[in-house]
Amino acid sequence: MKIVIIGGTGLIGSNVAKKLRQLGHTVIAGSPSTGINALTGEGLSDALENTDVVIDLSNSTSFEEGPAIQFFETVGRNILAAETSAGVKHHLILSIVGTHVMGSMGYMRAKKIQEDLVQKSGVPYTIIRSTQFQEFVPTITAGSASGDAVHISTVDFQPIAAEDVAAFVTQFAVSEPANAIVEIAGPDRAFMSDFVAKYLDKSGDEKTVVANDRNEYFGVVIPKSALVPEGTANLGKIRFSDFLDSLAVKA
C-alpha cells in the first residue's frame, strides 16, 4: 500500500514510517520540510495521488485554544478534502483519551473538533485515542514542582510508551478502517502521584511528592478518570518500570 504520514518526521511519525517500510509498504513522510504542508495545502494533492491510507499525526505548536482550533480545523479540512478527491480508502488520526470529557481545556476542545471533522467527512476512518505518554512524566513532574515538593493530583493515570503508540498506529494503519474510536493505553494504572513518585525515586531526586485530590491536570480541573480509558483498551507491552530503567541507562 501507499501510505502518507502527515507529521511523518516527528517522534511517532518517523517510527511509524520505519515500521511500515519494514512491512513492505510505500511510505511518504509528509511535513513542511519534505514539501508537504497540510496547514497551507502545499503539495498535499500531489502527495495523496494513488494513496491508500493517510495517517494524520500533525500537531499544533500552540496549546492555546484559539491557535489550536485554527490549526486542527484548517489541517483537518485540507487533508480530508484532498483525500476525497484522491479516493483515499482510510484516514487515521492520533487523538487523546478523555478528549470528549475535558472540554475545560482549550487544547482538548481543539482535538475534539478534529475528531468530529473526521467522523463527519465520509472518508473511512480510525480515530486512535491514546493515554498520555510515559515520556511525558518528567515534564509533568517539573511543571508541578515548587521548591523541594511536587504537588500532584491523584487523578487516575495509565501512561503508554511512545514505542507502543507507534506500534499501534502501524497496526491500525494496515487494518480495515474501524469507522470508530479505539483506545490505547499502557499496562500499568495508578494515581498520577504514584507515577511521579516512582520517577523521582528512580532518578534520585529527593523532592517530596505532595498528593492532592483536586483532580487537576496542569492547573485545570478534570474528571478523576478522564486520563484513562473508559472501557476495554488496547494495552501496550512496555511497563512504566521499563521506561524508568531506560532513563537510568541513558543517564
C-alpha positions in Angstrom: 0.0 0.0 0.0 0.9 3.6 -0.4 0.7 5.4 2.9 1.2 9.1 3.6 2.0 10.2 7.1 1.3 13.8 7.8 3.7 14.7 10.6 5.9 11.8 9.4 9.2 13.3 10.6 8.2 13.7 14.3 8.8 11.3 17.2 5.9 9.0 16.5 5.7 9.6 12.7 9.3 8.7 12.0 8.9 5.5 14.0 5.7 4.6 12.2 7.3 5.3 8.8 10.1 2.9 9.7 7.8 0.1 10.8 5.6 0.4 7.8 8.5 0.4 5.4 9.8 -2.8 7.2 6.4 -4.3 6.3 7.0 -3.5 2.7 4.7 -0.5 2.2 5.5 2.6 0.3 5.6 5.5 2.8 5.8 9.2 2.2 6.7 11.2 5.4 4.8 14.4 4.9 6.0 17.7 6.6 6.8 21.2 5.5 10.4 20.1 5.3 9.5 17.5 2.7 7.4 19.9 0.7 4.0 18.8 2.1 2.3 21.4 4.2 -1.1 20.4 5.4 -1.7 23.8 7.0 -1.3 25.7 3.7 -2.2 22.8 1.5 1.1 23.0 -0.4 2.0 19.7 -2.0 -0.9 17.8 -0.4 -2.9 16.9 -3.5 0.1 15.6 -5.4 1.2 13.6 -2.4 -2.1 11.9 -2.0 -2.5 10.7 -5.6 -3.0 6.9 -5.6 -2.7 6.8 -1.8 -4.5 4.1 0.1 -4.0 5.3 3.7 -3.4 8.7 5.3 -2.1 8.9 8.9 -2.5 12.4 10.4 0.0 12.8 13.2 0.2 16.6 12.8 0.1 18.8 16.0 -0.4 22.4 16.8 2.7 24.2 18.0 0.4 26.1 20.5 -1.7 24.6 23.3 -3.8 27.7 23.5 -7.4 27.2 22.5 -7.6 29.7 19.6 -4.5 28.7 17.7 -5.0 25.0 18.3 -8.6 25.1 17.0 -7.5 27.1 13.9 -4.7 24.6 13.3 -6.7 21.4 13.6 -9.7 22.8 11.7 -7.5 24.0 8.8 -5.3 20.9 8.6 -8.3 18.6 9.0 -10.3 20.2 6.3 -7.3 20.4 3.9 -6.4 16.7 4.3 -9.9 15.4 4.1 -10.7 17.5 1.0 -7.6 16.2 -0.7 -8.4 12.6 0.4 -11.9 12.8 -1.0 -10.5 14.0 -4.4 -7.9 11.3 -4.4 -10.2 8.5 -3.3 -8.2 7.6 -0.1 -9.5 4.5 1.5 -8.6 5.0 5.1 -7.9 8.1 7.3 -6.3 7.7 10.8 -5.7 10.3 13.4 -4.0 10.1 16.8 -6.1 11.7 19.5 -6.2 11.7 23.2 -8.1 9.6 25.8 -10.6 11.8 27.6 -10.8 14.4 24.8 -14.6 14.3 25.0 -14.8 14.9 28.8 -12.0 17.5 29.1 -13.8 20.5 27.5 -12.4 22.8 30.2 -9.0 22.5 28.4 -8.8 24.5 25.2 -6.4 22.1 23.5 -8.8 19.2 24.2 -11.6 21.2 22.6 -9.5 21.6 19.6 -8.8 17.8 19.4 -12.5 17.1 19.7 -13.2 19.4 16.7 -10.6 17.4 14.8 -12.3 14.1 15.7 -15.7 15.5 14.7 -14.4 16.6 11.3 -13.1 13.1 10.6 -16.3 11.4 11.7 -18.5 13.6 9.5 -16.2 13.5 6.4 -17.5 10.4 4.8 -13.9 9.1 4.5 -13.4 5.6 6.1 -11.5 6.3 9.3 -10.0 5.2 12.6 -9.6 7.5 15.5 -6.9 6.3 17.9 -7.3 7.9 21.4 -4.1 7.4 23.4 -3.4 8.0 27.0 -0.6 10.3 28.0 2.9 9.2 27.1 5.3 7.7 29.7 7.9 10.1 28.2 5.8 13.0 29.4 6.0 12.1 33.1 9.3 14.1 33.6 7.6 17.2 32.2 4.5 16.7 34.4 6.8 16.4 37.4 8.8 19.5 36.5 5.7 21.5 35.9 4.3 20.6 39.3 7.4 21.2 41.3 7.7 24.0 43.8 10.9 24.1 45.9 11.5 20.7 47.4 8.0 19.5 46.8 6.0 18.2 43.8 2.3 19.0 44.2 0.5 16.4 42.1 -3.1 15.1 41.8 -4.4 11.6 42.5 -6.2 11.5 39.2 -6.2 8.1 37.5 -3.3 7.6 35.2 -2.3 4.9 32.7 0.6 6.2 30.5 1.8 4.5 27.4 5.3 4.3 25.9 5.8 6.2 22.6 7.2 3.0 21.1 3.9 1.2 21.8 2.0 4.1 20.4 3.9 3.8 17.1 3.3 0.0 17.1 -0.5 0.5 17.5 -0.6 3.2 14.8 1.2 0.9 12.5 -1.2 -2.0 13.3 -4.3 0.1 12.7 -3.0 1.6 9.5 -2.7 -1.8 7.8 -6.1 -3.0 9.2 -9.5 -2.2 7.8 -11.0 1.2 8.9 -12.7 0.8 12.3 -15.1 3.7 11.5 -15.0 4.2 15.3 -12.8 5.4 18.1 -10.3 2.9 19.5 -8.3 3.5 22.7 -4.7 2.6 23.6 -3.1 2.7 27.0 -0.1 1.5 29.0 -0.2 -1.7 31.0 0.1 0.0 34.4 -2.7 2.0 36.0 -2.4 4.0 39.3 -2.7 7.6 40.6 -0.7 10.2 38.7 1.0 11.0 42.0 2.3 7.3 42.2 3.9 7.5 38.8 5.6 10.8 39.7 6.9 9.3 43.0 8.4 6.3 41.1 10.0 8.6 38.6 11.5 10.8 41.4 12.8 7.7 43.2 14.4 6.2 40.1 16.0 9.5 39.1 17.4 10.0 42.6 15.5 13.3 43.0 14.8 13.9 46.7 11.8 16.1 46.2 8.7 15.1 48.2 5.5 14.2 46.5 2.5 16.1 48.0 -0.5 14.3 46.6 -3.9 16.1 46.5 -7.4 15.2 45.5 -8.1 18.4 43.4 -8.3 16.4 40.2 -6.1 18.9 38.4 -4.0 18.5 35.3 -1.7 21.4 34.5 -4.0 23.6 36.7 -7.2 22.6 35.0 -9.9 20.6 36.9 -10.8 17.4 35.0 -12.9 14.3 35.8 -10.9 11.9 38.0 -10.8 9.2 35.4 -10.5 11.5 32.3 -7.0 10.4 31.5 -7.7 6.6 31.5 -9.7 4.5 29.1 -13.5 4.3 29.7 -13.8 0.6 28.8 -11.7 -2.0 27.1 -8.5 -0.6 25.6 -5.6 -2.0 23.6 -2.7 -2.2 26.1 0.9 -1.7 25.3 3.7 -4.1 26.3 6.2 -1.6 27.8 5.7 -1.2 31.6 6.5 2.1 33.4 9.3 0.3 35.2 10.9 -0.5 31.8 10.6 3.2 30.9 12.3 4.2 34.1 15.1 1.6 33.5 15.7 3.1 30.1 16.2 6.5 31.7 18.7 5.1 34.1 20.6 3.5 31.2 20.7 6.8 29.3 21.9 8.6 32.3 
